[in-house]
Each structure stands twice: as C-alpha cells, then as structure tokens.
C-alpha cells in the first residue's frame, strides 16, 4: 500500500507531465506494477500503460494455473518450479509477480454476536513473559474469563498452564462471579480439546468432569475463528495495556491481589460497549442474578501424581526434592499439590506436608525426617557391632547386661571391646571378659587389666590396641631421649634381684 499523496503524484506525472510508467516508478521510488495498479484504478486502459516486458511474462499462465490449484503455495516453491522450466530471473522480482497473480480470498463479513445475560462466557490463556524465582526461570500465564453479555473480566496469574491451574482458574472465576454461565467457549487449548477431526470433538475428561460438577456446557469455537471469542481476546489486550504494562509486583500473590483490585476497580468502571451511558459493573450486577447457582461443594483442583521413592528418603516433584520418613523408601507414594502446599500420601494416609517450592533443583526437608534416619542408622551400627562381638566373645552378653545395670555407655563399651578384639585372639578376650563378669567388674579397664595379666603370665607383652579418636588425633607428641627406656629397664632388673 502507498499513501494518498503518492497516488496523487503518480496521476499528476502521468497526465500532466506525460511520463512513462517506468520513469514514474524510478522517480517516485515504487515498483512499476504499483504505478500500473494506480493508473488502472484511475480508469486508464491497460494497453496504454507501456512498460518493459518482464522476464516472468512467458511463465504467467503456468503461475496462474499453479496458484489456482494450490492458492496457499509459497512463492519460493513456485520459483523453484519455474526455474526448472527455464526462468532466468531472480527470486525477489518473482515474489512480486506471484503476489500480484495470487488469487485473493474474498473479504468475509461477520455478524455481530449477541448473547443473553448469564448465557455465555469465553475462556483463554495468555502468556505474560517469564519470572525468576530463586535459580529458576518460570513462565507467567494469565487465566482470563469474560462474561459475554456484561463484559466483566476475571484475571488470575499462575506459574503453569497445566490442567490443575486450568481447573483452579475456573473455580476461582465462578466464585468471583458468584455463579456459573450456561455455556463456556474454548478454542483448541490442550487442556480443553484432546482431539479434533472436523466437527468431531473429544474433550479432556477432566474438563468434562468439571463441567458436570458446575452444570455448564463446554463449547469449542471453530478452527481459525478468533472472532467467535473476540471478547476474551480483546480482554487480554486490555489487561496487557491497562493492567500489566509497567506494573511492579513482588510475588505472584501480590500480582493477583493487584489484579483483583483492577478487576473490581478500573476494569469494572469502563463503559459498556452496547450502551456508553452505563458501566460494566452496573450491567454485571444485573447479569449475576441470571447466572446458575454454585454447587454446594468445590471441585477438587489439586495436582496429583504418583512418585517412586528410591533408596534416599526423597520424592521428586516439579523438579524439586521433598523429604519423606525413612520408613517409606522403595515405595510408590502419591503427591497432592496445591499452589501453597505439597502433601505426600501413602494410600489415604498423609505421611508429611511441605510448603511448595516454585524454584528448581531445591531440597525441601523436614528436620525430623533426617533426625529419625540418623538415630536409626546409629542404632543399627550399634546393633551390628554388638552382634559381631557376641558371636566372637560368648561371655560378652552377660558382661553387657551387667554394664547396662551399672549405667555404662554400651556403644562406647562395644566399640572399645571390638578394638581389643582386633589386637588379641577371640578366646583370650572371652576368658578376660568371663573373669571380669565373675569378679563383677564389667568395665573395659578391668578387661584390659585381666588380659594383660594373663598375657604376662605366658611371657607375652601387653596387647597393643589402636583406637584413634578425634581428640587423640589432636594431641601433639614431642620426641624425647630413648635412653629413658633403658633406665626403666635397669630399674626393673634391680627389682627382680
């Protein structure tokens, strides 16, 4: 399209100055076919419009025939076809030729759609960019529902366009309107239409369950017929320009609170298109009385998925890990999630509840779960150690019973006896433990003393027991003169004499 000023210039240069078509095209800066079109619209016969013959002229009949059979065939594909038939020109000029010859679809007129109060609402999703939550980048979607008669808008933002958010949008919209329209219009949303073949529609079964609960009729619009739900399309544009543009918000909850204020304020106070003397809020008050009443119960719209717990006590949901009691590893559990909470169920039993995390790659933990696992692991280690000691040293069981009666630390005693077991044969340790039980001295020190006495009686050195602790590792050992050991040995010889 060219401006009216250029069209007037073309006509003046042709009639007043007598310029030829190509001269006008070069001077005005348009294609010669544009000049021909302007002059033809002015009633000048085409035979008087002299222009340089186009290289595409011999191929025009073939192009017209091809576009008649395949009107939507792209120009680049037609260019390849004529080039194989000998066309010597380039693609740029050829595209303009195809655009001029392509058959135009006749303009379609549309009837103004009118509905009765409470009869119809229109539903759609809209994408509003992305939002950063922690280290995650999530898409921000707006669920929009518009009452077709009063044009009252419902707007709610979610971080997902999945079925749970789709259901929640309906439930919150019905509660905001205070009733349910008789018909809801949808386009080919995946949450609404699973399959479509011509006029045959297969709705999503969950959407049908929602419609049955609220007793409304889901109705799809025809493909490529945006005019059938033009009111929700205009409402989305209005929300982008009037509400979302240049708006500051701290969280999705804050954004939705501001959206509610906008719905009941500025959006509700705009003029009603059918009568400029009235406001949308006044018309909506009339339509609310014509809506179907809400049912006694709310349709459940929580997200529910089954998850398998591996060897670590966590379940993966929405790219985050949530802790569960260690008693439920290696099992299949159910996750029931709302916008705020994540409940984990084993059958009908709720085993734990977490606050929902909208980030990604996060570990959401309950401290009691980890503490219980640590305690179980500690008891298991003590149990395994005591079992090993009992098998190697039969008298260890009565020894431990007597030690427990005297308030001894069984874990420490077990560990120290196992360290001794690493240094001496099991039979020697068993004999020492049996004597300690007989003497009623159930301490590790007594066992060490008895064991060293038995070994000395057989001419054997004391057992060297390696038991390193964190505190022992911090002790600084200073080297000294080894002659001191010779002096001690000399003193021992004197005592023997």
C-alpha positions in Angstrom: 0.0 0.0 0.0 1.2 3.5 -0.8 -0.1 6.8 0.6 -2.7 9.0 -1.0 -0.1 11.7 -1.6 2.0 9.2 -3.7 -1.1 8.1 -5.7 -1.8 11.8 -6.5 1.8 12.3 -7.6 1.7 9.3 -9.9 -1.5 10.5 -11.6 -0.1 14.1 -11.9 3.1 12.9 -13.5 1.3 10.6 -15.9 -1.4 13.1 -17.0 0.3 16.5 -16.7 3.9 15.6 -17.5 3.3 12.7 -19.8 5.9 10.4 -18.1 6.0 6.7 -18.9 5.3 4.1 -16.3 9.0 3.1 -15.8 10.0 6.8 -15.5 7.4 7.4 -12.8 8.4 4.2 -10.9 12.0 5.2 -10.8 11.4 8.8 -9.7 8.7 8.1 -7.2 10.6 5.0 -5.7 7.9 2.3 -6.3 7.7 -0.8 -8.5 6.3 -0.3 -12.0 3.5 -2.7 -11.2 2.4 -0.3 -8.4 2.3 2.5 -10.9 0.2 0.3 -13.3 -2.2 -0.5 -10.5 -2.7 3.1 -9.5 -3.3 4.1 -13.1 -5.6 1.2 -13.7 -7.7 2.2 -10.7 -8.0 5.6 -12.2 -9.6 4.1 -15.3 -6.7 4.2 -17.8 -6.8 1.2 -20.2 -4.0 -1.3 -19.7 -3.0 -1.2 -23.3 -1.9 2.4 -22.9 0.4 1.5 -20.0 3.7 0.8 -21.7 6.3 -0.8 -19.5 9.4 -3.0 -20.0 8.4 -6.6 -20.6 9.0 -8.8 -17.6 11.1 -12.0 -17.8 8.2 -13.7 -16.0 5.7 -12.9 -18.7 6.1 -16.3 -20.6 5.6 -18.1 -17.3 2.5 -16.2 -16.2 0.0 -18.8 -17.5 1.8 -21.6 -15.6 2.0 -19.5 -12.4 -1.8 -18.6 -12.6 -2.7 -22.3 -13.2 -0.5 -23.4 -10.3 -1.9 -20.8 -7.9 -5.4 -21.6 -8.9 -4.9 -25.3 -8.0 -2.8 -24.5 -4.9 -3.7 -21.0 -3.7 -1.6 -21.3 -0.5 1.6 -22.5 -2.2 4.5 -20.3 -1.1 6.3 -18.1 -3.7 9.7 -19.8 -3.1 8.2 -23.2 -4.1 6.7 -21.7 -7.3 10.0 -20.1 -8.0 11.8 -23.4 -7.9 9.2 -24.9 -10.2 9.6 -22.2 -12.9 13.3 -22.1 -12.6 13.4 -25.8 -13.6 11.3 -24.7 -16.6 13.9 -22.2 -17.7 13.1 -18.9 -15.8 16.3 -16.9 -15.8 15.4 -14.2 -13.2 16.0 -13.9 -9.5 13.6 -14.6 -6.6 13.0 -11.0 -5.4 11.2 -9.8 -8.6 9.5 -13.2 -8.9 7.9 -12.9 -5.4 6.3 -9.6 -6.5 4.9 -11.3 -9.6 3.4 -14.1 -7.6 1.9 -11.7 -5.1 0.2 -9.9 -8.0 -1.1 -13.1 -9.6 -2.1 -14.9 -6.4 -5.9 -15.2 -6.2 -7.3 -13.2 -3.4 -9.8 -14.7 -0.9 -13.0 -12.6 -0.9 -13.4 -10.5 2.2 -15.7 -12.1 4.7 -18.4 -10.2 6.7 -19.2 -11.2 10.2 -22.4 -10.9 12.1 -22.3 -9.1 15.5 -22.6 -11.8 18.1 -25.2 -11.1 20.8 -25.9 -13.2 23.9 -28.4 -13.2 26.7 -27.4 -12.3 30.3 -25.8 -15.3 32.1 -25.8 -17.3 28.9 -22.1 -17.4 27.8 -18.5 -16.8 29.0 -15.3 -17.0 27.0 -12.1 -18.6 28.3 -8.4 -18.4 27.2 -4.8 -18.4 28.4 -2.3 -15.6 27.8 1.5 -15.7 28.2 3.0 -12.8 30.1 6.7 -13.5 29.9 8.9 -15.1 32.5 9.6 -14.6 36.2 12.7 -15.5 38.1 12.1 -17.5 41.4 15.4 -18.4 43.1 17.6 -20.0 40.5 14.6 -21.0 38.3 13.0 -19.2 35.4 9.3 -19.9 35.2 6.7 -18.8 32.6 3.9 -16.5 33.8 0.5 -17.2 32.5 -2.8 -15.4 32.9 -6.2 -17.2 33.0 -8.9 -14.9 31.6 -12.6 -15.5 31.6 -15.1 -12.8 30.3 -18.8 -12.8 30.7 -20.1 -12.3 27.1 -23.0 -10.0 28.0 -21.7 -7.7 30.7 -18.0 -7.9 29.7 -17.0 -8.4 33.3 -13.4 -9.7 33.3 -11.8 -12.3 35.6 -8.0 -12.3 35.6 -5.7 -14.6 37.5 -1.9 -15.3 37.1 -0.3 -18.7 37.5 3.2 -20.1 37.1 1.9 -23.0 35.0 -0.8 -23.5 32.3 -1.2 -27.2 33.2 -4.6 -28.8 33.9 -4.5 -28.1 37.7 -4.1 -24.4 37.1 -6.8 -24.5 34.4 -9.2 -26.1 36.8 -8.3 -23.7 39.6 -8.9 -20.7 37.2 -12.5 -21.9 36.5 -13.2 -22.4 40.2 -11.9 -19.0 41.2 -13.7 -17.3 38.3 -17.1 -18.9 39.2 -16.6 -17.8 42.9 -15.7 -14.3 41.8 -18.8 -14.0 39.5 -21.0 -15.6 42.2 -22.4 -18.1 39.7 -21.8 -20.1 36.6 -22.6 -19.2 32.9 -24.6 -21.8 30.9 -22.0 -22.1 28.1 -18.3 -21.6 28.1 -16.4 -21.1 24.8 -12.9 -22.6 24.3 -10.5 -22.6 21.4 -8.3 -25.6 20.8 -6.5 -25.5 24.1 -4.8 -28.8 25.1 -6.4 -28.5 28.5 -9.8 -28.5 26.8 -9.7 -30.4 23.5 -7.7 -33.6 23.2 -8.6 -34.4 19.6 -10.5 -32.8 16.8 -11.5 -34.0 13.4 -13.7 -31.5 11.6 -16.7 -31.0 13.8 -16.0 -34.1 15.9 -14.6 -33.1 19.3 -13.0 -35.1 22.0 -12.9 -33.0 25.2 -10.5 -33.7 28.0 -12.2 -36.0 30.5 -11.2 -33.8 33.5 -12.8 -30.8 31.9 -15.9 -32.8 31.3 -15.9 -33.7 35.0 -15.6 -30.0 35.9 -18.5 -29.1 33.5 -20.7 -31.8 35.0 -19.9 -30.6 38.5 -20.8 -27.0 37.7 -23.5 -28.0 35.2 -22.3 -25.9 32.2 -21.8 -26.8 28.6 -18.3 -26.6 27.2 -18.4 -25.5 23.6 -15.4 -25.1 21.2 -15.0 -22.4 18.7 -14.4 -23.3 15.0 -10.7 -23.5 14.0 -9.2 -20.2 12.9 -12.3 -18.4 14.1 -11.0 -16.0 16.6 -14.0 -13.7 16.1 -16.2 -16.2 17.9 -14.4 -15.5 21.1 -13.3 -11.9 20.3 -14.4 -10.6 23.7 -11.8 -12.6 25.6 -9.2 -11.7 23.0 -9.9 -8.0 23.5 -10.0 -8.5 27.3 -6.4 -10.0 27.1 -5.2 -7.0 25.1 -6.9 -4.6 27.5 -5.3 -6.4 30.5 -1.8 -6.1 28.9 -2.2 -2.4 28.2 -4.3 -1.2 31.1 -3.1 -3.5 34.0 0.2 -5.3 33.3 2.2 -2.7 31.4 4.9 -1.0 33.6 3.5 -2.6 36.8 5.7 -3.5 39.7 5.0 -6.6 41.9 6.9 -8.6 44.4 5.3 -12.0 44.0 2.6 -13.8 42.2 0.3 -13.4 45.2 1.0 -9.7 45.1 0.3 -9.6 41.4 -3.0 -11.4 41.8 -4.0 -9.1 44.7 -3.4 -6.1 42.4 -5.3 -7.9 39.6 -8.4 -8.3 41.9 -8.3 -4.6 42.7 -8.1 -3.8 38.9 -11.0 -6.2 38.1 -13.3 -4.6 40.6 -12.0 -1.1 40.0 -10.8 0.3 36.7 -11.9 -2.7 34.6 -15.4 -2.7 36.1 -15.8 1.0 35.7 -15.2 1.2 32.0 -18.1 2.0 29.6 -20.3 -0.9 28.5 -19.9 -1.2 24.7 -23.6 -1.7 24.0 -24.6 1.5 25.9 -22.0 4.1 26.6 -24.1 5.6 29.3 -23.7 2.5 31.5 -20.7 1.0 33.3 -19.7 -2.7 33.2 -20.1 -3.1 36.9 -23.8 -2.0 36.7 -24.5 -4.4 33.9 -22.6 -7.2 35.7 -24.9 -6.7 38.7 -27.8 -7.5 36.5 -26.2 -10.5 34.9 -25.1 -12.0 38.2 -28.7 -12.7 39.1 -29.1 -14.7 35.8 -26.1 -17.0 36.4 -26.6 -20.6 37.5 -26.0 -21.0 41.3 -22.8 -22.5 42.6 -22.9 -26.1 43.8 -22.5 -26.9 47.5 -19.0 -28.3 47.1 -15.9 -27.0 45.3 -14.4 -29.1 42.5 -11.0 -30.5 43.6 -8.3 -28.9 41.6 -5.1 -30.1 43.3 -2.4 -31.7 41.2 -2.0 -35.4 42.0 0.9 -37.5 40.7 2.4 -40.9 41.7 6.1 -40.9 42.5 8.5 -43.7 43.4 10.9 -43.3 46.3 14.4 -44.6 45.7 16.9 -45.6 48.3 17.1 -42.0 49.6 14.1 -40.6 51.5 13.0 -38.0 48.9 10.3 -37.7 46.3 10.9 -35.7 43.1 8.0 -33.3 42.2 8.1 -30.4 39.8 11.9 -30.5 39.6 12.4 -30.3 43.4 13.0 -33.0 46.1 10.8 -33.3 49.1 11.8 -35.4 52.1 9.7 -38.3 53.4 10.1 -40.5 56.5 12.8 -43.1 56.0 10.3 -45.9 56.6 8.8 -45.2 53.1 11.8 -45.7 50.9 11.5 -48.1 47.9 7.7 -47.5 47.7 5.3 -45.7 45.4 3.6 -42.7 47.0 1.2 -40.0 45.9 1.9 -36.3 45.8 -1.0 -33.9 46.1 0.0 -30.3 45.5 -1.8 -27.0 45.7 -0.4 -23.6 45.0 1.0 -23.4 48.6 1.5 -26.9 49.9 2.7 -30.3 48.9 1.1 -33.3 50.7 2.7 -36.8 50.3 0.3 -39.7 50.9 0.7 -43.4 51.4 -2.7 -44.7 50.3 -5.1 -42.5 52.2 -2.6 -41.6 54.9 -0.9 -38.2 54.8 2.7 -39.0 55.9 4.1 -35.5 55.5 3.3 -32.0 54.3 5.7 -29.3 52.9 5.4 -25.8 51.8 5.5 -25.8 48.0 8.8 -24.6 46.3 8.5 -22.9 42.9 12.2 -22.8 42.4 14.1 -25.7 40.7 16.6 -28.2 42.0 15.8 -27.4 45.6 15.7 -29.8 48.6 12.8 -29.2 50.8 13.3 -31.1 54.1 11.7 -31.8 57.4 14.3 -31.9 60.1 12.5 -34.6 62.0 12.9 -37.0 59.0 16.7 -36.6 58.9 17.0 -36.9 62.7 15.0 -40.1 62.7 17.1 -41.6 60.0 20.3 -40.6 61.8 19.1 -42.2 65.0 18.1 -45.4 63.2 21.4 -45.6 61.5 23.2 -45.1 64.8 21.1 -47.9 66.5 21.8 -50.1 63.5 25.5 -49.6 63.8 25.4 -50.3 67.5 23.3 -53.4 66.9 25.6 -54.8 64.2 28.6 -54.1 66.4 27.1 -55.9 69.4 26.0 -58.8 67.3 29.6 -59.2 65.9 31.0 -59.0 69.5 28.5 -61.6 70.8 29.4 -64.1 68.1 33.2 -63.8 68.7 33.0 -63.4 72.6 30.2 -65.6 74.1 30.6 -64.0 77.6 30.1 -60.5 76.1 26.3 -60.7 76.5 26.3 -61.2 80.4 29.1 -58.6 80.5 27.0 -56.0 78.6 24.0 -56.8 80.8 26.0 -56.1 84.0 27.4 -52.9 82.4 24.0 -51.7 81.5 22.8 -52.3 85.1 25.6 -50.1 86.3 24.7 -47.3 83.8 27.6 -47.8 81.4 27.7 -46.5 77.8 27.0 -49.6 75.8 28.0 -48.1 72.5 31.4 -46.9 73.8 32.0 -50.3 75.6 31.2 -52.2 72.5 33.5 -50.2 70.3 36.4 -50.5 72.7 36.0 -54.2 73.1 35.9 -54.6 69.3 39.1 -52.6 69.2 40.7 -55.1 71.6 39.3 -58.0 69.5 41.3 -56.7 66.6 44.6 -57.0 68.6 44.1 -60.3 70.5 42.5 -63.7 69.7 38.9 -64.0 70.5 39.5 -66.8 73.0 41.8 -64.6 75.1 39.3 -61.8 75.2 36.5 -64.2 76.0 38.5 -65.5 79.0 39.2 -62.0 80.3 35.6 -60.9 79.9 34.4 -64.1 81.7 36.7 -63.3 84.6 35.5 -59.7 84.7 31.9 -60.9 84.9 32.9 -63.3 87.7 34.6 -60.5 89.6 31.6 -58.2 89.0 33.8 -55.6 87.4 32.0 -55.1 84.0 34.4 -52.3 82.7 36.7 -52.2 79.8 39.6 -51.2 82.1 39.1 -54.3 84.1 39.1 -56.5 81.0 42.3 -54.8 79.8 44.0 -55.4 83.2 43.0 -59.1 83.3 44.0 -59.6 79.7 47.5 -58.1 80.3 48.0 -60.2 83.4 47.1 -63.4 81.5 49.5 -62.5 78.7 52.3 -61.6 81.2 51.9 -65.0 82.9 52.6 -66.6 79.5 55.6 -64.3 78.9 53.8 -62.2 76.3 53.8 -58.4 76.0 50.7 -56.4 76.6 48.3 -56.2 73.7 48.7 -53.0 71.6 45.2 -51.6 70.9 44.9 -48.9 68.2 41.9 -46.8 68.9 42.1 -43.3 67.4 39.5 -40.6 68.2 39.2 -37.1 67.0 40.6 -35.8 70.3 43.5 -38.2 70.2 44.4 -37.1 66.7 44.8 -33.5 68.0 47.4 -34.5 70.7 50.9 -33.2 70.0 53.6 -35.8 70.7 57.1 -34.5 71.4 60.1 -36.7 70.8 62.4 -37.4 73.7 65.6 -39.3 74.6 65.1 -43.0 74.2 67.7 -43.7 76.9 64.9 -43.2 79.4 63.6 -46.6 78.4 66.9 -48.2 79.2 66.9 -46.7 82.7 63.4 -48.1 83.3 64.5 -51.5 82.1 67.6 -51.4 84.5 65.3 -50.5 87.4 63.1 -53.5 86.6 66.1 -55.8 86.7 67.1 -54.5 90.1 63.7 -55.1 91.5 63.7 -58.7 90.2 67.0 -59.3 92.1 
